[in-house]
Amino acid sequence: MRILLLGSGGREHAFSWKIAQSSMLDELFIAPGNAGTRLHGKNVPIDPLNFEEIKSFVLENEIEMVLVGPEEPLVNGIANYFQEDTQLKKIPVIGPNKTAAQLEGSKDFAKQFMQRHHIPTAKYGSFTKETLGEGLRFLDNMKSPYVLKADGLAAGKGVLILSDLNEAKAELTTILTEDKFGKAGEKVVIEQFLKGIELSVFIITDGDSYKLLPEAKDYKRIGEGDSGLNTGGMGAISPVPFADAGFMDKIQNQIIIPTIKGLKHDGIDYKGFIFFGLINVKGDPYVIEYNCRMGDPETEVVMPRLKSDLLDLLEGVATNTLSERDIQFVDKSAATIMMVSGGYPEKYEKGKQIYGLNTVSESIVFHAGTTSDGPTVLTSGGRVLAVTSLGKTLDIALERSYNSIQGIEFQNAYYRKDIGFDVK
């Protein structure tokens, strides 16, 4: 098969690495890719949001399947673009259509969906500029801390957790009246705060059946002990020790199956990955958020644990035969540690040369924010590398990743030294 993968981060490098192992693959193209994805396929300089350029490339290169990595092309309707074009409609896109992608693209849409289908989630209210007064009164009846979420995509920055009522009211007013998050903040969801420990669960679905992928836990805060600013993710582990068989049964029966049935009931055709951002509250799972794609850096620990052929599963999605496909996991733990640019998630410099990549032997180095200048690899983002290792235990996997990091360097590199600290 000739595959086009859209995206340029660590998730896409992990996908590329896994797809390249498939006997079904003829050629893999990544648009735009990074310095790591070029090791597994051919990078092409196309913006994943430029659907017309993608169309031209797909037709000229006889692409047989498109796998969409990031959320923005999905929320913007790339699946619809293919379905509605006579030249493209027979080429499967792995990723939900515009309506289905609203599970991630609109917090309010997701909340209404969960409420309608009795899927456990935090109590909430949704408010706009016109209903700001109601929103302020809603906050008066909530207990601290107060959770405010911009309704739309806000590049991971649209969630505020505030302990002071007056500060929460001021922030709600600012978001709705001063365009703090632009279009994404035209509506705000105020949510009950849930106290517990988080995890990420993933499925792949053809709209009728689904396959459960390995679960993961990521670490969002920049500082050790989960302190400091939120980031795109500073590391991840899989499996998650507290997600035992009983807890995973609850997740499947109370959340995953009702989600699949709910989509069908609502007439929403969903093909691709669903990422369930969950929280374990006293032994019961609640949905914090849906994502309409795989997570990053979770993909970097999930793909190495997937024993099955990823391309075979993707073909099952494309042909509605996923139920006939086999899925197996590697019986090992995986740990990924993110190496990030100094200053991230605030101001940071790009273009720093990376040394030592060829010295790593017991880990896989997935590139998240890199570019190449000939053989030289340079930093090009805040999150630069995801150093992933497998081991018989989580401690062994973590030790291998930390050992591998010692051989890699770039100016002002930073990483957390306590990934997995809360589950050991």
Secondary structure, 3 states (H helix, E strand, C coil): CEEEEEECCHHHHHHHHHHCCCCCCCEEEEEECCCCHHHCCEECCCCCCCHHHHHHHHHHCCCCEEEECCHHHHHCCHHHHHHCCCCCCCCCEECCCCCCCHHHHCHHHHHHHHHHCCCCECCEEEEEHHHHHHHHHHHHCCCCCEEEEECCCCCCCCEEEECCHHHHHHHHHHHHHHCCCHHHHCEEEEECCCCCEEEEEEEEECCCCEEECCCEEECCEEECCCEEEECCCCEEEECCCCCCHHHHHHHHHHHHHHHHHHHHHCCCCCCEEEEEEEEEECCEEEEEEEECCCCCCCHHHHHHHECCCHHHHHHHHHCCCHHHCCCCECCCEEEEEEEECCCCCCCCCCCCECECHHHCCCCEEEECCEEEECCEEEECCCEEEEEEEEECCHHHHHHHHHHHHCCCECCCCECCCCCCCCCC
